Each structure stands twice: as structure tokens, then as C-alpha cells.
Amino acid sequence: MRGTAVRGVLLDVDDTLVDTRAGFAAAIEAVVEVYLPHLPAERRPEVLAMWRADAGGHYRAYTRGEIGFEVQRMRRANELHAAFGGAELDDAAYEAWRALFWGTFERSWVAHDDAVAAVRALVDAGVPVGAVTNAATALQERKLAATGLGDLVPVLASVDTFGVGKPDARIFHEGARRLGVEPGHAAYVGDELDVDARGARDAGLLGVWLDRPGARRGGPHPEDPDEARASGVRVIGSLAELPDLFAPR
């Protein structure tokens, strides 16, 4: 694998390179302060958990190209309010909600501690890197620029430019094409086992699951790292492992 089979590395952005979890936590806390002030402190973590889980599948519907970005987010916002005793948001009220949520979220963007050094080591070793993401290109470019990754990780394929998102095999193939390598010579690294690592594996790439200890998306998950490895997925605990795996000696 080292420096031979893998000739390029594709990366997820949210909760892989950028600590989106922390940004969402700050944004939801701001929303609770204004829109759900009656909620006891011990219940506030439930709001973030519900937002992250998206049990209604609205974000996945967006990545399949079925609804728009703001539509999915307004639906999720109203689901939160319905669940925790907030008022229903009409279009005007949602705009104010969105401004509070988004402003707080954007001010909270930071890169994961292991991201910049790992990506820079790959780039310095001559390994092409790029991002394939289920969010909009302009958003992810701003996010990467704000966190010190903008000059290192170009956004190669996204749900808004390609029309569908992960785990559709076509977006992985498009990322590999734009990276300049065949899918069989590309690795894809992401924090979600199903959407990222298994999706990439099924598309013919090397799927790499970033399973940071205690940081799985939406809280505890039943995924078993040993089962993931047995299914052909590479499992790592930190992006710091990437240069040793993929940078040529």
C-alpha cells in the first residue's frame, strides 16, 4: 500500500479535517439560549444530539439532490422546536434563526489538531490531495480557508457541483478523476464508516475510516473497528497516520 497502490488521497471535510462538531455545539447552544430558554440545563445536550442525528433524514435527502440546502435545514430547525417546545418557524422567523445559527457556527470553525500537519506532510511528499464533500463547494472552501487548509486541500467534487453526494460511487470517481488518478489508486478518508469508508470501498477506492476515540458522529455508534477491517476498510485513529501510510519514502 505504501507509496505504490495509493497515488492520491481524497478527504472528507466535516469532522475529518474541520471540527464541525464543535461548531455545531456552539451554534445549537446559541439557538437554545434564544429560542428554547425554558429548557433545563440537563436537557440541552439532547438538542445537539437530535440535530446531529437528523433522524428525519433531511440532510441525506439534500445529498441525494431531492431538496435544497435551506429546505433541509429549516425542516430540521422546526423538528427541534417541535421536540423541545419552541415556536414553529415561518419563513421570516427562520431567517432570523438562520442568522443566529450560521453566524455562531462560522465563527467557531477550527481545524482538528491532526489535520494541517498531516495534509502538509502528504503535499510536501508529492502526494496529490483533495476534498470530496456532501456540502456546497463555496461553504467548504470558506471553511478550509478559515482553518488554515485552503491552500492545501482543493475541493474537487461536492454535492452542489456534481448533483449527488456520498455514498454514490460517481462522486468518488469524479474526485479521483480530478485528482488525476484511477479510483483503484486513490484512498478516501472520512469519519463516517458507511458514507465515507464503505462508500469509497464500494466505488473501488481504498476506504479509510477515521475513527477518532470518543468522537463518532452523533454520539455512540455500534460500528466495530474489527468488522470494518474485515470488510476491507482501513481504520485509523488520527490523520497523523496518513503520511506514514501514503507518503513515499
C-alpha positions as a Markdown table, in Angstrom:
| # | Residue | x | y | z |
|---|---|---|---|---|
| 1 | Met | 0.0 | 0.0 | 0.0 |
| 2 | Arg | 2.7 | 2.5 | 1.0 |
| 3 | Gly | 3.6 | 4.8 | -1.9 |
| 4 | Thr | 2.6 | 2.3 | -4.5 |
| 5 | Ala | -1.1 | 1.3 | -4.8 |
| 6 | Val | -2.3 | 4.6 | -3.4 |
| 7 | Arg | -1.2 | 7.6 | -5.6 |
| 8 | Gly | -3.6 | 10.2 | -4.3 |
| 9 | Val | -5.7 | 10.9 | -1.2 |
| 10 | Leu | -9.2 | 12.3 | -1.1 |
| 11 | Leu | -10.5 | 13.7 | 2.2 |
| 12 | Asp | -13.9 | 14.4 | 3.8 |
| 13 | Val | -14.1 | 17.9 | 5.3 |
| 14 | Asp | -16.6 | 17.9 | 8.2 |
| 15 | Asp | -15.3 | 16.2 | 11.4 |
| 16 | Thr | -12.4 | 14.8 | 9.4 |
| 17 | Leu | -10.4 | 18.0 | 8.6 |
| 18 | Val | -12.5 | 20.6 | 10.4 |
| 19 | Asp | -14.0 | 20.2 | 13.9 |
| 20 | Thr | -17.6 | 20.8 | 12.7 |
| 21 | Arg | -18.9 | 19.0 | 15.8 |
| 22 | Ala | -17.6 | 21.9 | 18.0 |
| 23 | Gly | -19.0 | 24.5 | 15.6 |
| 24 | Phe | -22.5 | 22.8 | 15.7 |
| 25 | Ala | -22.3 | 22.6 | 19.5 |
| 26 | Ala | -21.7 | 26.3 | 19.8 |
| 27 | Ala | -24.4 | 27.2 | 17.2 |
| 28 | Ile | -27.0 | 25.0 | 18.9 |
| 29 | Glu | -26.2 | 26.4 | 22.3 |
| 30 | Ala | -26.8 | 29.9 | 20.9 |
| 31 | Val | -30.2 | 28.7 | 19.4 |
| 32 | Val | -31.2 | 27.2 | 22.8 |
| 33 | Glu | -30.4 | 30.5 | 24.6 |
| 34 | Val | -32.7 | 32.5 | 22.4 |
| 35 | Tyr | -35.4 | 30.1 | 21.2 |
| 36 | Leu | -35.6 | 27.4 | 23.9 |
| 37 | Pro | -34.6 | 29.3 | 27.1 |
| 38 | His | -37.1 | 27.3 | 29.2 |
| 39 | Leu | -35.1 | 24.1 | 28.6 |
| 40 | Pro | -33.4 | 22.8 | 31.7 |
| 41 | Ala | -29.6 | 22.6 | 31.5 |
| 42 | Glu | -29.5 | 18.9 | 31.8 |
| 43 | Arg | -31.6 | 18.6 | 28.6 |
| 44 | Arg | -29.6 | 20.9 | 26.4 |
| 45 | Pro | -27.3 | 18.1 | 25.2 |
| 46 | Glu | -30.4 | 16.4 | 23.8 |
| 47 | Val | -30.9 | 19.3 | 21.4 |
| 48 | Leu | -27.4 | 18.9 | 19.9 |
| 49 | Ala | -27.8 | 15.1 | 19.7 |
| 50 | Met | -31.0 | 15.5 | 17.8 |
| 51 | Trp | -29.5 | 18.0 | 15.4 |
| 52 | Arg | -26.6 | 15.7 | 14.7 |
| 53 | Ala | -28.6 | 12.6 | 14.3 |
| 54 | Asp | -31.1 | 14.1 | 11.8 |
| 55 | Ala | -33.4 | 11.2 | 12.3 |
| 56 | Gly | -35.7 | 12.6 | 9.6 |
| 57 | Gly | -33.0 | 12.1 | 7.0 |
| 58 | His | -33.3 | 15.6 | 5.7 |
| 59 | Tyr | -29.6 | 16.1 | 5.1 |
| 60 | Arg | -29.3 | 12.8 | 3.3 |
| 61 | Ala | -32.2 | 13.9 | 1.1 |
| 62 | Tyr | -30.3 | 17.0 | 0.3 |
| 63 | Thr | -27.2 | 15.0 | -0.7 |
| 64 | Arg | -29.3 | 12.8 | -3.0 |
| 65 | Gly | -30.4 | 16.0 | -4.8 |
| 66 | Glu | -34.0 | 15.7 | -3.6 |
| 67 | Ile | -34.4 | 19.0 | -1.7 |
| 68 | Gly | -32.4 | 22.3 | -1.3 |
| 69 | Phe | -29.9 | 23.1 | 1.4 |
| 70 | Glu | -32.1 | 25.7 | 3.2 |
| 71 | Val | -35.2 | 23.5 | 2.9 |
| 72 | Gln | -33.4 | 20.7 | 4.8 |
| 73 | Arg | -32.1 | 23.0 | 7.5 |
| 74 | Met | -35.5 | 24.7 | 8.0 |
| 75 | Arg | -37.1 | 21.4 | 8.4 |
| 76 | Arg | -34.5 | 20.3 | 10.9 |
| 77 | Ala | -34.9 | 23.5 | 12.9 |
| 78 | Asn | -38.7 | 23.1 | 13.1 |
| 79 | Glu | -38.2 | 19.5 | 14.2 |
| 80 | Leu | -36.0 | 20.7 | 17.1 |
| 81 | His | -38.5 | 23.3 | 18.1 |
| 82 | Ala | -41.4 | 20.8 | 18.0 |
| 83 | Ala | -39.4 | 18.3 | 20.1 |
| 84 | Phe | -38.3 | 20.8 | 22.7 |
| 85 | Gly | -41.2 | 23.2 | 23.0 |
| 86 | Gly | -40.2 | 26.0 | 20.7 |
| 87 | Ala | -42.4 | 28.0 | 18.4 |
| 88 | Glu | -42.8 | 27.0 | 14.8 |
| 89 | Leu | -40.7 | 28.9 | 12.4 |
| 90 | Asp | -42.2 | 30.5 | 9.3 |
| 91 | Asp | -40.0 | 31.9 | 6.5 |
| 92 | Ala | -39.3 | 35.2 | 8.2 |
| 93 | Ala | -38.7 | 33.7 | 11.6 |
| 94 | Tyr | -36.4 | 31.1 | 10.1 |
| 95 | Glu | -34.2 | 33.8 | 8.5 |
| 96 | Ala | -33.6 | 35.2 | 12.0 |
| 97 | Trp | -32.9 | 31.7 | 13.3 |
| 98 | Arg | -30.6 | 31.0 | 10.4 |
| 99 | Ala | -28.6 | 34.2 | 11.0 |
| 100 | Leu | -28.0 | 33.3 | 14.7 |
| 101 | Phe | -27.2 | 29.7 | 14.0 |
| 102 | Trp | -25.0 | 30.4 | 11.0 |
| 103 | Gly | -23.1 | 33.3 | 12.4 |
| 104 | Thr | -22.2 | 31.4 | 15.6 |
| 105 | Phe | -21.3 | 28.3 | 13.6 |
| 106 | Glu | -19.0 | 30.1 | 11.2 |
| 107 | Arg | -17.2 | 31.9 | 14.0 |
| 108 | Ser | -16.5 | 28.5 | 15.6 |
| 109 | Trp | -14.7 | 26.8 | 12.7 |
| 110 | Val | -11.3 | 25.2 | 13.7 |
| 111 | Ala | -9.2 | 22.5 | 12.2 |
| 112 | His | -8.7 | 19.3 | 14.0 |
| 113 | Asp | -5.3 | 19.3 | 15.8 |
| 114 | Asp | -4.0 | 16.5 | 13.5 |
| 115 | Ala | -5.2 | 17.9 | 10.2 |
| 116 | Val | -2.8 | 20.6 | 8.9 |
| 117 | Ala | 0.4 | 18.8 | 9.7 |
| 118 | Ala | -0.8 | 15.5 | 8.2 |
| 119 | Val | -2.0 | 17.1 | 5.0 |
| 120 | Arg | 1.1 | 19.3 | 4.6 |
| 121 | Ala | 3.3 | 16.2 | 5.0 |
| 122 | Leu | 1.4 | 14.5 | 2.2 |
| 123 | Val | 1.6 | 17.6 | -0.1 |
| 124 | Asp | 5.3 | 18.0 | 0.7 |
| 125 | Ala | 5.9 | 14.4 | -0.2 |
| 126 | Gly | 4.3 | 15.0 | -3.6 |
| 127 | Val | 1.0 | 13.1 | -2.9 |
| 128 | Pro | -1.9 | 14.8 | -4.5 |
| 129 | Val | -4.8 | 15.6 | -2.1 |
| 130 | Gly | -8.3 | 17.0 | -2.5 |
| 131 | Ala | -11.7 | 17.0 | -0.8 |
| 132 | Val | -14.9 | 15.3 | -1.8 |
| 133 | Thr | -17.8 | 16.6 | 0.3 |
| 134 | Asn | -21.5 | 16.4 | 0.8 |
| 135 | Ala | -21.7 | 20.1 | 1.4 |
| 136 | Ala | -21.6 | 23.0 | -1.0 |
| 137 | Thr | -18.3 | 23.9 | -2.6 |
| 138 | Ala | -18.3 | 27.6 | -1.6 |
| 139 | Leu | -19.1 | 26.7 | 2.0 |
| 140 | Gln | -16.3 | 24.1 | 2.2 |
| 141 | Glu | -13.8 | 26.4 | 0.6 |
| 142 | Arg | -14.6 | 29.1 | 3.2 |
| 143 | Lys | -14.3 | 26.5 | 5.9 |
| 144 | Leu | -10.9 | 25.2 | 4.7 |
| 145 | Ala | -9.6 | 28.8 | 4.2 |
| 146 | Ala | -10.7 | 29.8 | 7.7 |
| 147 | Thr | -8.9 | 26.8 | 9.3 |
| 148 | Gly | -5.6 | 27.1 | 7.5 |
| 149 | Leu | -6.3 | 24.3 | 5.0 |
| 150 | Gly | -7.4 | 26.4 | 2.0 |
| 151 | Asp | -4.0 | 26.3 | 0.2 |
| 152 | Leu | -3.5 | 22.6 | 0.9 |
| 153 | Val | -6.9 | 20.9 | 0.1 |
| 154 | Pro | -8.8 | 21.9 | -3.0 |
| 155 | Val | -12.5 | 21.0 | -3.1 |
| 156 | Leu | -12.7 | 18.7 | -6.1 |
| 157 | Ala | -16.3 | 17.4 | -6.0 |
| 158 | Ser | -19.3 | 18.4 | -3.9 |
| 159 | Val | -23.0 | 17.7 | -3.8 |
| 160 | Asp | -23.9 | 21.0 | -5.4 |
| 161 | Thr | -21.4 | 20.8 | -8.3 |
| 162 | Phe | -21.9 | 17.1 | -9.0 |
| 163 | Gly | -25.6 | 16.8 | -8.2 |
| 164 | Val | -25.4 | 13.8 | -5.8 |
| 165 | Gly | -23.2 | 13.1 | -2.8 |
| 166 | Lys | -21.6 | 10.3 | -1.0 |
| 167 | Pro | -22.0 | 7.3 | -0.8 |
| 168 | Asp | -22.9 | 7.4 | -4.5 |
| 169 | Ala | -19.9 | 5.9 | -6.3 |
| 170 | Arg | -20.0 | 8.5 | -9.1 |
| 171 | Ile | -18.8 | 11.3 | -6.8 |
| 172 | Phe | -15.9 | 9.3 | -5.6 |
| 173 | His | -15.0 | 8.5 | -9.2 |
| 174 | Glu | -15.2 | 12.2 | -10.0 |
| 175 | Gly | -12.9 | 13.1 | -7.1 |
| 176 | Ala | -10.3 | 10.6 | -8.3 |
| 177 | Arg | -10.6 | 11.8 | -11.9 |
| 178 | Arg | -10.0 | 15.4 | -10.8 |
| 179 | Leu | -7.1 | 14.3 | -8.6 |
| 180 | Gly | -5.6 | 12.7 | -11.7 |
| 181 | Val | -5.6 | 9.1 | -10.5 |
| 182 | Glu | -7.6 | 6.0 | -11.2 |
| 183 | Pro | -10.1 | 5.1 | -8.5 |
| 184 | Gly | -8.1 | 1.9 | -7.7 |
| 185 | His | -5.1 | 4.1 | -6.9 |
| 186 | Ala | -7.0 | 6.6 | -4.6 |
| 187 | Ala | -7.7 | 6.5 | -0.9 |
| 188 | Tyr | -10.7 | 8.2 | 0.6 |
| 189 | Val | -10.5 | 9.2 | 4.3 |
| 190 | Gly | -13.6 | 10.2 | 6.3 |
| 191 | Asp | -15.1 | 9.9 | 9.8 |
| 192 | Glu | -18.3 | 8.1 | 8.7 |
| 193 | Leu | -17.9 | 4.4 | 8.2 |
| 194 | Asp | -20.9 | 3.9 | 6.0 |
| 195 | Val | -21.0 | 7.1 | 3.9 |
| 196 | Asp | -17.2 | 7.6 | 3.7 |
| 197 | Ala | -15.1 | 4.5 | 4.1 |
| 198 | Arg | -17.6 | 1.8 | 2.9 |
| 199 | Gly | -18.9 | 4.1 | 0.2 |
| 200 | Ala | -15.4 | 4.6 | -1.1 |
| 201 | Arg | -14.6 | 0.9 | -0.9 |
| 202 | Asp | -17.7 | 0.0 | -2.9 |
| 203 | Ala | -16.6 | 2.6 | -5.5 |
| 204 | Gly | -13.3 | 0.8 | -5.9 |
| 205 | Leu | -11.2 | 3.2 | -3.8 |
| 206 | Leu | -9.3 | 2.3 | -0.6 |
| 207 | Gly | -11.8 | 3.3 | 2.1 |
| 208 | Val | -10.2 | 4.7 | 5.2 |
| 209 | Trp | -12.3 | 5.2 | 8.3 |
| 210 | Leu | -11.1 | 7.9 | 10.7 |
| 211 | Asp | -12.4 | 6.5 | 14.0 |
| 212 | Arg | -11.2 | 9.1 | 16.5 |
| 213 | Pro | -11.6 | 7.8 | 20.0 |
| 214 | Gly | -14.8 | 9.1 | 21.6 |
| 215 | Ala | -15.7 | 11.3 | 18.7 |
| 216 | Arg | -18.1 | 9.4 | 16.4 |
| 217 | Arg | -20.7 | 11.4 | 14.6 |
| 218 | Gly | -23.9 | 11.8 | 16.6 |
| 219 | Gly | -22.6 | 10.0 | 19.7 |
| 220 | Pro | -22.1 | 6.3 | 20.3 |
| 221 | His | -22.4 | 4.0 | 17.3 |
| 222 | Pro | -22.5 | 0.2 | 17.0 |
| 223 | Glu | -19.7 | 0.1 | 14.4 |
| 224 | Asp | -17.0 | -2.4 | 15.2 |
| 225 | Pro | -13.5 | -1.4 | 14.0 |
| 226 | Asp | -12.6 | -5.1 | 13.7 |
| 227 | Glu | -15.6 | -5.8 | 11.5 |
| 228 | Ala | -14.7 | -2.7 | 9.4 |
| 229 | Arg | -11.2 | -4.0 | 8.8 |
| 230 | Ala | -12.6 | -7.5 | 7.9 |
| 231 | Ser | -14.8 | -5.8 | 5.3 |
| 232 | Gly | -11.9 | -4.3 | 3.6 |
| 233 | Val | -11.8 | -0.9 | 5.2 |
| 234 | Arg | -8.7 | 0.6 | 6.6 |
| 235 | Val | -9.2 | 2.0 | 10.2 |
| 236 | Ile | -7.1 | 4.8 | 11.6 |
| 237 | Gly | -7.4 | 6.8 | 14.9 |
| 238 | Ser | -5.8 | 10.0 | 13.7 |
| 239 | Leu | -4.9 | 11.8 | 10.5 |
| 240 | Ala | -1.3 | 11.8 | 11.8 |
| 241 | Glu | -1.2 | 8.2 | 10.5 |
| 242 | Leu | -1.7 | 9.2 | 6.8 |
| 243 | Pro | 1.8 | 10.3 | 5.9 |
| 244 | Asp | 3.3 | 7.1 | 7.1 |
| 245 | Leu | 0.7 | 5.1 | 5.2 |
| 246 | Phe | 0.7 | 7.0 | 1.9 |
| 247 | Ala | 3.8 | 9.3 | 1.6 |
| 248 | Pro | 6.6 | 7.7 | -0.4 |
| 249 | Arg | 9.9 | 7.2 | 1.4 |
